[in-house]
């Protein structure tokens, strides 16, 4: 069994060992009579889509549980917290595989999207469904006897519903935005971000750790609100970095302007632009042409959106810190502060 040691590399390799274990359990699932071809397909599909990212969401279940517990988890607890972390990574993989098909994307995490691979194509849609179905298989195998088993199933179902509904809102808003940019307003933006990103990326890992610690989630509504707020702050940073980040550092070239995204940047620009600037945005936003993108960015610079963002970052941070420090539990404060420390002033 891996060490669940505290240093970053150790923690990551211990976490990845649990992935290998969960994968082999899924490939031996008694509910399905696998052929060798089927087994190879699933294994290749999982290795390509599940463990490739930064693993922040999954690892933060382990980190949060450790902080809530106040000491090193036992081997069994490390296994369980890691299994929940991997369920979130599976959920993420399921969303991304299908998202890439919807967006006709070309690359993801520095490699071609799964559906772009020869012999995969639209089989990827079913692979997405399989990824989603692996989650209750993992939960059943490892948590069936636990007092909080039903709460876990409920939590994953609810967060998946919220995320898919946020995605729907994003898709139809972008569709309307293509003909009418005035649809891109801050309340619309906040709602999309909250449902599409914040629930599964920020609330879900902490909620898993709380359930494992024997807590009732109904007692942590304020914690949920803080995490949703943090998720919104994270997405605003993401939108800012898409536009002004260094592609060398963030690992991708931003395409929000070309893709007509309801980005925080364009929402802020539309609130501030004069008639002339409005004209430039509406004529150039959403065009897959470098010149158009440069014109839009020039308007962003004229409106000092870099300054607007810095101010947003400062006030959000202050507000989050004071909400966190109002939490009665010191351990919960630690968990929330560790999340904030990971994202404040990040460059990628």
N, C-alpha and C positions, 0 to 999 in steps of 0.2 A: 504493500500500500504506500502511496506517495506520502511524503512529509507534507503536512499542511502548514509548513513553516511560514514565518512572517515576511521574509524578504520577497520582493516582487517576482523574481524569477521562479523561486520555489513555489510560490502561491499559484503562479500561472501553470507551472508544469504539473503540480498536484491536481489542479482544476482540469487540465487537458487529459490526465489519466482517467478521470471520472467520465469524460466524453467517450473515451475508447470503451470503457465498461458499458455505458448506456447504449452505445452503438451496437456492441455485440449482443446485448440483451434484446434489442429491437430486431436484430437479424435472426434471432432464435425464437421470436414471439410465437407461442403455441397456437395463437388464434389464426395463423396463416401458414399454409403449407408451401414454404419457399422452394422455388427451383434454384439451381445454381446461378442461372442468368439473372433471375430476380434479385437474388442476394447481392450479386456483383453490382447491379444497377443502383440499388438502394445505397450500398456502401459508397460508391463513387459519387452519387448525388449528395449524400450527407457530407462527405469530406470536402466536396466542392463548395457547399453552401453554408454549412453550419459554423465550423470553427475559424473561419477566415478573418473575422473582423478584429476590433480592439478588445472584444469580450468585456467591455466595461459594465454592461448591464448584468451579465451573469456573475462576474466577480464581485459586484457590489452587494449581491445577496450574502455571499460568504463574509465580506467585510462588515456588513451591517449586523449580521447575526452575531459575529464576534464582539462587536461593540455593545450590543444589547445584553449579551450574556456576561460580558465583563472579564472573560478569560479565554484561553485557547479552547476551541471546540475539540471534543473527542473525535476519534476516527469516524465513528458512526455519524456524529453530528456534521462533520466535514462532508461526508458522503451525501447526507440529506440536503444540506445547504447548497452544495455544488449541483446536485440533481435539479433543485429548483432554479438555480442560476442557468443551467443548461436548458431548462424548459423555456426560459425567457429568450435565450439565444435561438432556440428552435422556432419560437414564435416570430422573432425578428427575421429569421431565414425565410419562413413562410410568407411574411409580408413582402420581403424584398424580391423573392422569385416572381411573385405575381405582379408586384409594382413595376418591375422592369419590363414585363410583357405589356402592361397597360401603357407605359411611357415610351415604348419602343426604344428603350435604352440600349447602349452598346457595351459599356463597361461598368463593372461594379467591383470595388475593392481592388482595382488595378488589373483585373482580368476580364475576359469577355463574359457578359451575362450568361447564366446557365442556358437560357432558351436559345442563345445564339450559337451554341455548340452544335457541330454536325451530329446528326442522329438524335438530338434532343428536341429542338423545335417546340411544338405545342404540347409534347409530352410533359413539358415543364409545368403546365397548368395542373395536371394530375399529381406531379411531384409536390407542388405547393399544398394540395389537399392532404397528401401523405404526411408532409412535415407537420401540418396542423394536427393530424390524428396521432402522431407520435407522442404529443404532449400528454393526453390522458393515459396512454399506455405507460409512460414513465411514472406518472403520478400513481397509477394503480399499483404498479409493482413495488414502489418504495414507500407509499404513504397510506395504503389501504387500511391498515389497522389504527391509524392515528386519529386522535379526537378531532383534529382540524382538517381531515381529508376532504370532507364535503365543502368546507370553506375555501380550500385551495381550488377545487374544481370550479366553484362559483366565481372566485376571483379571476381565474384565467378566462372563463367564459365572458364575464362582464367586461374585462379590459379588451378582449378581442373585439367584442361588439362595439365598444367605444372607438377603438382604433379604425375599424372598417367604416364606421359611420363618419369619422373625421376624414378618411380618405375619400369617401363619396362627396363630402362637402367640398374638399379640395378640388376634385375632378370637375364638379359642376360649376364651381366658382371660376376656375380657370377657363372653362368653356364659355361662360358668360363674359368673363373679362376680355376674351379675345375680340368681342364686339363692343364691349362697354367697360372701359377701365374704371369708371366711377363706382363699380361694384367693389373695388378694392379699398375697403375701409378698415380701420383698426379693430372694431368689434368682430368683424367677419374674420380677420386674420387671427385674432386671439382665440376665437372659437375653434378654427381649424387646427391650430397648433396644439391647443389643450387636448383635443380628442385624438388627433392623428399621432402625436409624438409624446406628450407629457405623461399620459397615463401609463403607457407600457414601458417607457424609458426611465421614468423617475419614480412614480408611485409603486408600480408593480414589484420592483426588487425589494423595496422597504416593506411593503405589505407582506411579501413572502417571509421575510425575516421575522416580522412581528408575529405572524401566525405560528411559525416554528417555535417562537419564544413563549407560546401559550397565551398570546394577547388576543383581545377581541377588537377587530378593526373598527367597530362602531365607536370605540373610545378614542379614535385617532383621526377624526375628521379634520381637525386643524392641521395635523401633520400632512394629511393628504393635500390640503389647500396650499401649504408651503411648497410641497414637492411639485405640484402643478405649476405654481408660480416659477419655480426653478426651471422647470421644463420649458416654459415660455421664454425665460431669459436665455436658456441654452439655444433655442431655435432662432431667436433674434441674433445672437452671436453668429450662428451658422449662416444666416442670411447676409450678415455683414461680411463675414469671411469669404463667402461665395463671390462677393463683389470686390472687396478690398484686400482679401488675404493673399499671401504669397503661395501660388500653386505648388512651388517646391516644398513648402512647409505643410500645406493642408493635403497634399497628395492627390489633388484633382483640380481640373480647370472648371471654374464656376460657370454654370449655364442658365442661371435663374432668369436673366434678362431675355436671352434667346427663347427660353421655354415659356415665356408669358406667365411666370410664377407669381402668385399672390405673395410676394416677398415683403418683409418688413421695410426694406429699402424703398420699394416703389410706393408702398402705402404712405410712408413718411414724405416722400417727394411730392405725391399728389396732394397732400395736405398743405404743402408750402409753396408750390410752384405758381409763378405768375402765368399770364396767358401764353406768352411766348414759350416758356419752359414746358407748359402743358402740351403745346403743339409738338415740340421736339420729342417729348415722351410718347405721345400717342402715335406719332409717325414712325418711331424707331423701336418701340418696345415689342419684343416677341419676334423680331426678324433675325434669322440665322445668318447674320452678316456682321463681320467684325466692325465695320464702319458705324453701323447703327448702334451696336453695343457701346462703342467708344463715345458716341454722342450722348447716350443715356447716362453713362458714367460721368461725363463732363457736367451734366445738369446736377447729378448727385453732389459733385464737388462744389459747384457754384452755390448749392443750397447748404453747404457745410454739413452733410449727413454724417461725416466722420465725427464732427463735434457733437451732433445730436446723439449719435450712438454712445460716445464717451459719457455724456451726461446721463443717458438712459442706464448705462452700466453702473455708474456711481450710485444713482438713486435706487436702482433695483437692489444692489448689494446691501446698501444701508437698511432698506426695508426688510430684506430677507433676514439679515443678522438680527434685527430687533424682534421679528416674529419668532425666530429660532430661540432666542434667549428668553422669550416669554414661556417656553415649554417647561412644564413642571419636572419632567424626567431628564436628568443629566445625561443618561445614556442616549436618549432620543436626540438630545441636542448634539451630542458627538456624531451620531449618524448623519444628521442633517448638515452639520458643519463639514463633515468629510466629503459629502456630495458637492457642497458649494466650493470647497477648496479645489476640487478636481476641475471645475468649470470656470471659475473666476479668472478673467483676463487670459483665457487660453488663446493660443495662436493657431490651433488646428482642431 
